[in-house]
């Protein structure tokens, strides 16, 4: 059945899972079971375009495992989306939920589309149709989507509305990452980036690998990259370079992050900002710095550029930004990697808060959300770092092992059905 999910991303996720599960003693067939998702739905979504023609977009919802609770995971809109990639991301959601000790299982969805090529109305029609197609398998106690690459709170609002219309009443808890006014949580928008910043601060402090002043390079300036930069800046940590798909900018003395965020919001591109030197996307990854934060696509750190990185550590804001081969090269080069399922768990954690608030219809203040997020990120970081130190293994293996073993323990208690 594996050939169905044939893709680089799926092979990478499986390889990392196997590496971690090999070190865990209890098995009882669980490794075989966890290598495949529990359920995969493939849909085709016809959309009437503004010019009157009809285009059909392929989409997926992959539910990897529900041992710990309802499925949870984002929906990605990107031209490279395929079933294997979505399955890989779903698997990693399972370990992320396990590691963060949340009552969710892992899932992911995706549509193969470049959302920047669609008008607002086309995007709405696509989202509503995709939601209608996956409707039978989602729900507040079944599977709760959220934003991911290429999707945003507006898209979550359309999903929530489409689902609610089918039920005949409003169901805010069917998605997280919604706009606040319709049941979203304060602090959700910035949660992933803030979490990445907290983990970066903890890692710098614990591993003491930095120069003075600390220099951070961020690849990607979307939701995750921009809020990571904002929080680091708040903490007094210098962000010296950032980029987006069009190119990047560099200033060894630090970039004015908030001004940059404003420029990008108004004009659309990082290099529309006038200050700083222009750098290409390849140059940015190999700039000399203390921390490199990939915060966009998967597999950007690979065997070709890993030998050339000039950072002390990599903190993975994106999902799967480092290939397994690159991971090995970085380890040999003594470059520390803080893995995705730990570093970018902040979005998922505040999604959990949003879901809880929705179920209770009792909403928290932004401060309460931030405080609770910070506490959980810091605790998770300590658990992973202590375990890695005790077992003398890389942080990625430690994080995966903690995540996998929580799911395995629960699975053993529940048993194999039937
Ligand atoms: N898409 C995000 C992730 O990969 C958030 C998932 C969620 O909030 O459910 O972690």
Boltz pocket constraint, residues with backbone or C-beta under 6 A from the ligand:
constraints:
  - pocket:
      binder: B
      contacts: [[A, 72], [A, 73], [A, 74], [A, 75], [A, 144], [A, 145], [A, 146], [A, 147], [A, 148], [A, 149], [A, 176], [A, 319], [A, 344], [A, 345], [A, 347], [A, 348], [A, 349], [A, 351]]
      max_distance: 6.0
